[in-house]
Amino acid sequence: MGGKKRRRVERPSIHPRNKYSVNPPDFALLASLYPSFKPFVFLNRAGRPTIDWTDFNATRELTRVLLLHDHGLNWWIPDGQLCPTVPNRSNYIHWIEDLLSSDIIPKTSSDGNNVRGFDIGTGANCIYPLLGASLLGWSFVGTDVTDVALEWAEKNVKSNPHISELIEIRKVESDGSTPSGEGLHIGESFVVEGEKDLSGINAGDTQPLPSCSLDADLGSNKSYHGPPVLLGVLKDEEMVCPGGEQAFITRIIDDSVILKQSFRWYTSMVGKKSNLKILVSKLRNVGVTIVKTTEFVQGQTCRWGIAWSFVPSARKMILPHVAKKNNQAFMLEGLQRQFSAINVLQSVESFFCTIGASCKSNASSFTVDVAISNDHCNAILKTEVQGYNELNNYQYMQEICDGSSLPPLFEELCFRISVFQQIPGTLLVRGSLKDRESPGSGVFWSIFQQLEEVLKNKFCREKAS
């Protein structure tokens, strides 16, 4: 038996709006401009300037000069605190910006710039509020529990009076339910790759921070286990949490179940891909309406972002009363020169083969016959896999919709996808159900819409944007 070909997904890169996407940090230039940074810079075996990434003093000074040189921010942290990497944190901010500006969930105000973020465990570095306020003008509430974190976060805010009014540093009091025993320092799992931070941002687009968020009645949710995070109880600044990052983010998820739509988006950085899969499964079980994941790549370091919302999706869902329409078609216009009808045909086949559907292609007639089960349909409609972000042609993203809208309508759905050459640079893609009386015409319509979005994003990026 021949193995099925796996879809090749373009590896994520730095966000296109990131200041370092075109011009990465120039260590030699920074060393010449900032004498305090120069002692940490040396030439590697390839003759390129670099620093010792295991040296806290070197990474702290790099962060300081990058924030000053590229962002106009004054910043410092004492020894022993978590030192963030600026390009990676900027990626995270811009990813949240993409979420807020998309049409995934409906807007609540015409003023799309009115964004308030809640940074859990902001730390002494206060990096997300500083970047979010300086880059995008967002307002933030940064929370923490330790005196040293609060003191230095406040200092970093006050050292930047041009954005200080946008950032509030708030101490979160523990109610005593937080375990005092030994726990796993989450930061330890990132030390090898120079990453120690797990600050999560809950960005509320036009939504004020709810006054009830610190006083919610936990007794009303019998499924809740463990001390809360969003509801007012945080661990130490080094993120000491029994069970590590998975347990910590699970607590945020549990709190979000109580807060529901008080925030439009809940997000967190994830250090282990294995944890990402577990957390997505957890979110499915608690009934969120939307889950988005992405991968952040900086050099050899990979991190993942996870976002979820309880706000009803603005996207059209499958409804039983969708009018029957056995034929669908769309145009691929402005096709890039390197692509032809055969490339589009191969992508159509890959789109369905990826989820295990039966496909039989005919290169001479430019058709693909597809036989797809109800489970396969649910897999496509629950999990939308795209090579690029919807708005910025950026990053590998995943969306999971509420499965309650996907009723089992059939055992198998059979249809044909055909690709026709029109004028140069234009193709017609047509889909037709083989059984005109099939009860799955509404499902076919939605699948075909998703296929259209994927093909246009891949082959007609200028049109898609």
Buried (B, 14 or more C-beta within 10 A) or exposed (E): EEEEEEEEEEEBBBBEBBBBBEEEBEBEEBBEEBEEBBEBBEEEEEEEBBBEBEEBEBBBBBBBBBBBBBBEBBBBBEEEBBBBBBBBBBBBBBBBBBBBBBEBBEBBEEEEEBBBBBBBBBBBBBBBBBBBBBBBEBBBBBBBBBEBBBBBBBBBBEEBEEBBEBBBBBEBEEEEEBEEEEBBBBBEBBEEBBBBBBBBBBBBBBBEBBEEBBEBEBEEEEEBEBBBBBBBBBBBBBBBBBBBBBBBBBBBBBBBBBBEBBBBBBBBBBBBEEBBEBBBEBBBEBEBBBBBBBBBBBEEBBBBBBBBBBBEBEBEBBEEEBEBEBEBEBBBBBBEEEBEBEBBBBBBBBBBBBBEBBBEBEEEEBBBBBBBBBEBBBBBBBBBBBBBBBBBBBBBBBBBBBEEBBBEBBEBBBBBBBBBEEEEEBBBBBBBBEBEEBEBBBBBBBBBBBBBBBBBBBBBEEEBE
